[in-house]
């Protein structure tokens, strides 16, 4: 059987904001669901608050699309709850998240060029 050609990460763009936030969270390391919810809320200053229903719907889709996997490694049992499922970003998931970040960067560059945002370092 011939090898499959590599998947194009831009084929999945644009991501929903919630999906991008989940991938950003997992880019920082493996996390379980509640830790993802907390990290996103903390990182966004409470502007993005994922419900458990939203998160697990996203997790199901991200797993199906091959962007994340259930993590094989778990923390030491003393600091772990066996009911938790930990998730990891796949290499493809990292490429998709990077492509989405680059898409956002181009949007910000356009906003700066049109004087909707100040350039970094401008007073």
N, C-alpha and C positions, 0 to 999 in steps of 0.2 A: 504494500500500500504506500503510495507516495506521501511525503510529508505535506501537511496542510500549510498554505501560505500564512505568514503572520497576519494577525487581525489588525485592522486599522483602528486605532483608538478614536480617531475623529468621527468614525461612523456612529458613535454613541452620543455625540454632542448635539445640542447643548444638554448638560445635566440639569436636573432641577436643583434649586438652591439647597434643599434638604439633603439630596443625594451627594452633592459636592461637599457639604459639611461633614457627612459621615466619612467620606473618603479622606478628607483632611484630617479628621480625628484619627483614623487608622494609619495614616502616613506617619503619625507620631509613635506608633507601636501597637501591639495587640491589645484589644480591649473587649470587655463584655458589654452587653447592651446598656446597662445602667451607667457604666463609666463613659460610654459614648455620649449618652444624653447629657451627663454632667459636664463633660469636657466641651461640648458644643455650646452649652449655655454659658459656661465660664469664659470661653474664648470670645464669644460674641457679646459679652456684657449683658446677657439675658435677652438680646434681640431675637435670637433663634432658640426656641424651646420645642424640642421634639417630644411628641407624646410617645408612649410605648407602642401604641398601635401603628403610628406613622413609621417609627424606627423599624419594627419587625416586618412591616410591609416592604420597606426599603431593603432590609437585610435579605429577605427572600429573593427580591429581584437582583440584588448585587451578587448573591450566590449563583443564581441561575445564569447571569451574564458572565460569570467567571472573574469578576472584579475583586471579590473577597473569597476567602475559604474559612472554614472552621479551623481555628488554631489547634495544632497538635500539642504544643507545649502549654502547660498550665503553671500558675504560681505554686509555691509550696503549699501543701494541704492545710497548714496552720492558718494561712491568710486567704484561703480559697473557699468557695461554696460550690460543692459538686454540681449544683443545679445550674450554675452559670455556663453559658456558652461563650467562648472567646473567639474573636474574629481577627483575621490577618488580611492585609492588603496583598493581592497577588502582583506579580510583575506587570501583568496587563492592566490591573487596576491602577497601579502607580502611573503607567503610561497614559491612561485615560484621565486621571486626576491632573497630571502635568499638562496634557493637551487642553483641559478645561481652564487651568490656571493661565496658560498662555493666551487663551481666548479672552479671558477677563483682562489680562494685561493690555491686549490690543484695544479693548474697549476703553480702558482708562487712558491710554495714550491718545486716543481720539478725543476724549473728553478734555484732556489737557490742551490739545492742539486747538480746540474750539473754546478755550478759556472758561470751561465749566469747572475745572479744578486748577489749583495752583501747581506749578512744577515744584518738585522737591527742592527745598532750600530757598524758594522765593519768599519774600516777606509779605 
